Every structure is written in C-alpha cells, then in structure tokens.
C-alpha cells in the first residue's frame, strides 16, 4: 500500500496567517475572537466572530485577478501558495495529470451572493455582476489553485458543511494511496462572516450570543451556548511517501487513515447516540492499520454547542471505553472559532504540528465542568506528550461525519 505524507502546509486563520504564528497562538491558548469589525451589525443577536485580521490578498494574488475572487477563494489561493512554498518544490517532475486539487467549502462565495442579491433587489437585474456565478460557486477555489500551479489531475470540491475539508483531505489521501494521483493540494476555505450569514445562524440558535470574547467559544464547558463564526483557509500538500523521501522533502506527518459516515438522523442535530461519530473514528483508525490503543490525542470537533459536545464525548467513550478518560481531547475551536468548511483542514494542520513537536494543544477558556462532558479536555494549557498517532473529527450539519488519522513518521 502506498503511503501518503504531508509535505507542505499553508494557513490563513483568525490566529495567524503563517504556520509559526498559528502554532504559537494555539500553544499559548490565545484566541482570535472579538467584536465583529467592518460590518453593520444593527439588530443582530450575535456580535462576536473570529475574523482574519492580518491578511492582505495583494501579498499572494495579482490585484486584477484578486478582484475576480470572493474572499473565500482568496483565502484558499493564498493558503495554497503558502503550502506550495512550504513543500519546497513545484512538482514539475510529475505528470501534471497525476497532480490534483481538492478544496472543500461548506458555503463558498456567500459574500458575493449576498452583495449581488442586494443589487438585484435594490437596483434591478442589470446591476448583477456578470462574474457573479464564477465568483460564488464553491468549486472555483480549486480551479484557481490548479491554474496557479499547473495541476491537471483530479479536481473537485467537497461540500459537506463543517466536514467539507475533512472529506477533501480523506478523499485526496485515498486517491494517492490507491495509485490514481501522486500529489494533491487539499484543504478547505470559508468566508461567511457576513450580516446575512450571522443572522441566519443566530436565528437557528447555533451561534453564541455572549458579548465576552473570553467566554464565547467554550467547548465542553457547562455554560457553552453556541459556536463562534470563524473564517479562513487551511491547505496541505499531500504527497506519495517514496517520492517525498527521494527528493529529501520535509515531512510533517503521515495522513494514514480516513473514516466517513452519515447519521441519517436530523438536518442540524447530531444523533444523540453518537454512533455516527463513533463509527467514523473507528473506520479512520482501522483504515490507518492501527487500533484504539495507538491513539494518543483526539482533536475534537468541539463546536461549543450543547448537543455536539455532549454527543461527541459519548462517541469517544463508546469507542475507547475506560481508556477514553486517559486520552487527551481538545477543541482548538476555542481559539479559532468555527471555520465551517475550512475547520477540518486547519485542525489537521494543528494535529500535524502537535505530532511533530510533541505538544498537545489546549481547550482555551474552559471554566465550568459539565457532568456529561467528563473527559480530559486539556484545560490547563498546552501539554508535552510523545504522541504517535492522533485523530481529528469534523462533524457537519446533515449528519456528515469525517475523521482523519494522522501518524508521526
């Protein structure tokens, strides 16, 4: 069986738009949550978000080209550029039809859609941009990334809500492992901090409406009340191991396993039994050729919503039994907020750095224990540990579950 390794990573996030800044903030438990800036929030129930604040698209993208991109696409193209620079090659030695791109997004170019709908209603159909469709469709990020790097192989967009980039990475890993591709740029992007989206998520009671940034995204805490919207992108270069080794590549970790299931239960709420998430984890570990005894860290989906954190905790306990209480579990959404379709990729990057450095990231701002969430959530700061393998969960609206198993090389 061909092995798949991570040789490049790029990130645009609320806690840093380079790997060093991201990892420094995550290890320190520093979050990127603050009152929403640059938007009219009149009448909104939610006022906090985790916005990207240190991003200048001109640093990554030609100005003319950038004007033809939604912010979601700009995030993806920038993160892919960083990941390719990080991996140290342009893969010109590989058949371009064996080099692919899979970039997921839960919603895609929502800002473009929102702005053009407003123009349509207030100024008429002739004011709708002729570029609106290519600006807003979720798959366009992958198209731009492929054009930028000359990758002509498999290219599509996974759209499965919060699981989108988890599925993107898993499907990319299988494509390489099964011999269809040699390298794939994979990940996810999201840019949904808009008045329309904030109103919609708040009205469905999914968002936290607290005003204290330090007590907003608080996964597994008894006082949790909803998630904090985040934005950004995470992109990883996945490469066949022998090719990476032959060129002397820097290898962060091995993407070794992938599990995917569906709850078939409800459009927004997880199955209260936790069985879908349990099976997703079980399948990912088995796919990696490991057992539950090999897992030393779980990066939880941990959204800070009452149902998710309870059900995910139950799923972990159901799969790992008594050992669940001795496995460190943390939710880095306590710092990044919830990046929706980009969450899985950004959290895979965090897991890879955790394995590389032997440091388990914390769950920040946790204060009040919840009897139904009674695992070790790493609430007292980052922790040193020699981790051999970790799993990362992403669980999306519609009952879409994905788990990635990442191993130290």
N, C-alpha and C positions, 0 to 999 in steps of 0.2 A: 504494500500500500504506500502510495506517495504521501509524504508529509508536507504540511503547509505551515510556513512560518511568517511572522510579522517582521518586516524589514524596514518599514517606514511608517511614521505616524504624523498626522497634522491635525491641529485643533483650533477652532475659533469658539470661544466659550465665555460665559459671564465671569469666570475666574481666571481668565488668561487666554491669550491667543498665540501662545507658543507652549511647547511641552514643559519647559523649565518653570514658567510662571504658573501654569495649571497645576503641576505636581507640587510645587512649593506651597501654593494656597490650599490644596487638598490636604496635604500632610499637616498643615497648621490648623486645619478646621476653619479656614476663612471662607465665608460665603459671599456670593455676589448679588444678594437680594437687597433691593432699595425701592423707594417710591418711583413709580414709572415716570420717565422723563420724555419730553418732546411729543407727547400725545395729549389731546383734550380728553380728560378723564371725567368730565362733568356727568354726574348722575350714576357713575359706575359703582358697583358694590365692592369690587376688588381694586386695590390701589398699589399693590406691590408686584414686582416682577424681577426676574434675573436677566437683565439686559446685557448685551455685548457692548462694552463701553470703550474699548481700546482698538477698534477696527477701522482702518481706512482702506477701502477697496482699491484705491489707486496704488497701494503698495503691492498689489497682487495681480491686478487686471488692467488692461488698456482702458482708458477713460471712455472712449467711444463704445467699446464692447460692454463695459460695465453699465452704461445707460440702457442697454437692451437686456438687462438681467433684473429679476426680482431679488430682493435681499437674500432670500433662501438660496438662490443659485449662486450669488456672490459668496456666501459663506462656504458653500460646497467647493466652488472652484478654488477659493483661497486655501481651504484646508487640504485639498488635493495637491496643490502646488507645494505646500509645506511638506506634505508626506513624501512627495517625489524627491524633493531636495534632500530630505532626511534619509531616504533609502540609498542615495549615492550613485544612482545610475539612471539612464533613460530607457533601458531595456532595448536598445537598438539591435542587440544581437538576437533578439527573439522574433519569430514570425509575428507580425502585428495582429494576425487573426487568432493568435493564442494569447493575446493580452487584452483583458476586458475591463469593463467598468460596471459596477452595480452600486448605485447610490439610492438609498431609500429616503422617503419623506412621507410623513403622515398626511400632510395637507398641501404642501407645495407652495405656489406663489399666491398666498392669500392676500398679501398687501396689494398686489397688482389687481386682483379680482375686486377687492373692496373699493379701491380708488376708481376703477373703471365703471363699476356699478353705480357709484355716486355720480359720475359724469353722465352716465346713461339716463339716470333719473332726473337730474337737475338741468342738463344741457342738451339732451337728445342723443339719438343713436350715432349721429355723425361724429360725435366727440369721443367715441370709444376708440382706443388705440388700435391700429391695425396689427400691432405686435402683441396685443393682449394675450392671445392664445399661447404662442410660444413663450411668453413671459411667465405665464401662470402654471402651465402643466408640470406635474411633479417630475416627469422623466427628463425634463430639459437640462437639469443639472448634470446628469450622466452624459448627455450629448455634448455639453460644453467641455466637460473634463476629458472625454475621449478625443475631441478635436484638439484640445490643448496639448495632449501627449501622444497623439497618433496611434491610440489603441483601437484596433478594428475588430476585436473579438466580441464575445458576449457582452451585451449592453442593454440593461433594462432597469426599471425602478420598482422596488418592493414598496407597496403601500398597505401597511397593516397597522395603522395608528401608532401607538407607542412602541410597537415591536418592529417597526419598519427596518431600522438599521441592524437590528439583531438578525432578522431574516436575511438582509443583504449580505452580512458577513458569513452567515452559515451557508447560504447558497453558493457564495463565492468560494468558500473553503471546499465544498464538495465538488465544484467544477474543476478545481485544481487537483484535488486528491484523486478524482475519477479519471483524470487524464485529458479533459477537454480544454483546459487552459494551463498556462504556466505562471502567469501573474495576473492579478486583478486588483484594481483600485476599488476599494469597497468602503462603504460607510453610510452616513446619513446627514441630512441637513433640515433645519426648520427655522421659520421666521414668522411666528404667529402672535407676536406681541403687538396687536392692533386693537383699536376700540371695539370693532365688531367681534373679534375672537374673545377678547376679555369678557364682553357682555354675554356671549353665548356660553362660555364655560362657567361663568359665575352663575348664570340663571339656571344651569343644570346642577348647581350646588357642588361642582367639582373643585372650584378654586377656594383657597384660603382667603378670607376677607379681613384677617387681622391687620393691624397697622404697625406692629412692632416687627421689623425685619429679623430680629434675633429669635422671634417666637412664631415664625410663619411656616417655613418648611421644616417640620419637626417629626420625621418618620419614627414610628413605633412609640412615640410619646403619647400618653393618655389624652393630652389636650390637642392632638392633631385634628385638623378640621378641613383639610383640603390641600391640593398641591399649589405650588407657585410656578407660574409660567416662566419657562426659560427659552433661550434661543441660541443658535449657533450651528456648528457642524463638527463632526469627527470623521476622519478618513484614514484608513490604514492601507498600506501596500502589503498584500498577501502574495507570497512567492513560494514556488516549489523548493523544498529544502535543499536538494542536491545542487540546484542552480545557484541558490543563495550561498551555499558553502563554497562552491567552486570560485565564485567571484570575491570571496572574503567579506561578505556582507555582514554588517552589524545586525544581529538577530535579537529582538526583544523577547520573544516568546513563541511558542508553538500554539496555533489555533488547532486544537486536536479533536474537538467534538462539538456537535450541534444537535439540539433537540427542538422539535416544534410540535405543538398540539393546539387543539381548539377546545374551549369549554363547552360550546353548544348549549349555553345557558341563558345569557342576557346580553343586551347590546352595550351596556356600560359596566354592570357589576360583575365581579368575578364569581365563579362557582364557589359557594361558601364551604364546600368540602375541601377546596384546594387541590382537587385531584388533577386538574389540567396542568397546573404549575408543577405539581409533584412529578407527573409523568414527563414533562418537558425536561426537568432536571435529570431524571432517571435516564432518559434517552440520550441526553448530551454526554453524561458520564460513561455510559455504555459505548457510545459512538467513539469516544476517546480511548477505549480499551482500558478504562480504569474502573475502580469500584468506589463506593461512597467513602471508604476508609482513606482514599488518596486525596480527598478534598480538604484543603486547609483554610479556605476562605470563601465566603459567599458574598458577592456584590449583589445586594437585593434590589429588586425593582423599587421597593420602599418609597411610595409616592407621597406619603403623609396624608392619605385619605383613610378614614376609618375602616372601610371594607378591605382595601388592598392589603394593608399591613397585617391585619388580623389573618386574612386568608393565606398570605404568603408565609407567615410564621407557621401556620398549621401545616402547610405543604412541606416546609422544611422538616418539621418534626415528624411528619408521616413518613418521609423518605429516609431520614437519618436516624430515627429512633432516639434512644437516650444520648447518642453521640451528638445530636443536634445542639445540646446545651454546651458542648465544649468547642464548637466551631465558631470562629469569629464571623459575624454577619454585620455588614454596614451598608448604609444607604448614602451614597455621595450626592444624591439629590438634595440632601440637607444643605449643600453648598452651591451646587449648580442650578438648583431649581429643576423643573421637569422639561427637558428639551424635546419631548414628544418623539418624533421620528428620528431625531439625532441622538436620543438618550443611549441606545444600545451601543453605538459606536464610541461615544465619548467614554462610557463606562468600561468598554473593552480596552480602551487606551489606558484608563486608570488601573485596571486589573493587570495589564502588561507591565506597567511601571511598578506596581506593587510586587509582582513576582521578581522582577529584575533586581529591585533594591531590598527585598525582604522587609517591606513596611506595609502594614495593613492600615488603610485609611479609616478615619473615624466617622461616626454619625454625629454631626455637629448639633449643638444647641438642645440636646436632649436633657430633660429635667425630671419629668413626672413618669414614673414607671406605670405600665399598663399590665394588669394581670394576664390579659390574653396575648400579650406580646412579651414573652419572658425569656428570650434568648440573649446571647452575648452580643449586643449591638455596638460594641467598641465605643462607648460613650465618654470615655475619659481621655480622649486624644489618640493620635496615631500610635501604633504598637509594632515593635520589631518582631518579626517571625520569619522562619525559614519555610516559605510556602513552596510546595512542589507543584500544586495544581489548584486552580480556582474555578468557580463557575459564576456566571453573571446572568441574571434574569431580566427579561423585558416582557411585560405583560400588557397587552393593549386592549382598548375598547373593542367590543365584538367578540371577546374571548380568545384573542390571538396570543399565544404564549411561545416564547423562544428562549432558549438557554444556550449560552456558549461555554465551552470548557476550554480553558487556556492553561497550558503547561509550561513550566520552566524548561529551557533547552539545556 
